Amino acid sequence: MEKIEVGEVFLISDENDAEQEVEVIGTVTIEGTDYAAVSFVEDLQEETDEDIDIFFLKVDEEGDLAAIESDDEFEKVSAAFDEMMSEEQ
């Protein structure tokens, strides 16, 4: 399985099947599962003081990004990324 790298850009489809470019802004491994924090490339390129939307995705066995299915899993991933970001500051 290939590792997802920070800075990689992917196309994802939204609920209306419109494709959006997202960039990986962070990765973390929890209990043997890799997760990626991504944001829309368009938002990252804009110089603004507004907060950007960040999404957490799971890396499946094939190395593809997939939605996180449960609230518990999302909370774990969100907390891990929050902790990682606060350590970097």
N, C-alpha and C positions, 0 to 999 in steps of 0.2 A: 504494500500500500504506500502510495506517495504521501509525503507530509504536505499539509497545507501551509503555505508560507505567508508571513505578513507582507503586504504589498501586492499580493496576487489579485487580479481582477477577474470576476466571473460574471456571466449573464444569468440572472434568475428571472423566472416568470412570476408575476403577481397574480392575484385572484382573477384578474380580467385577461390573463394570458399575454399581458404586455411585458416585454423584456426590459429589465433594468440592469445597468452595470453596478456591481457592488465590489468594494475593495476590502480585503481582509486587513483589519487594523489590530488584531490580536488573536492569539491562540492559547488554549489551556487544555490540559489533560486531566480529567477527573475519573477516578476509578477505572482507568484503562480506556476511556472513551475520549476522543479528541473533539474539541469544540472550537468554533471560530466566531469572533465578533466581527461583523461586517457593517459597512455603511455605504450609502449610495455615493458613487464616484462624483456625481454632480454636486452633492452637498459638501463633500470633502474639498472640492476645487474652489468653492465659493469662499471668499474671505468675509466672514460675518461673525458677529458676536453671539448669534443665536446658537442654541444647542443643536447638535446634529442627531439624527435618529440612528441608533445602533441596534442591530439585530443579532441574536445569538442563534447559530446553526450547529447541528451535530454533523460530524464527518462520519459517513457510513462505511461499511466494510470495503466498498469499491472506491472510496476516496471522494465520493460525491457529497455535496452539502444537502442536508435534509432538515426539515422542521423539527423542533423539540416538541414532543407530544404531550408531556405532562407538566402541570404547574410545579410539582415538586422538583422535577429535573431542571426546569427553567430557573427556579429560585436558587438551586445549588450553583448553576452556571453563572448566574448574575452575581451572586455573592463572591464567587471565585474571581471573576473579572474585576469587581469592585476592589477586592483586596489587592490584586495584582497592580491595578492602576494607582492605588494609594501608596504602594511600596515604591513605585517609580517616581513619585513626586517628591 
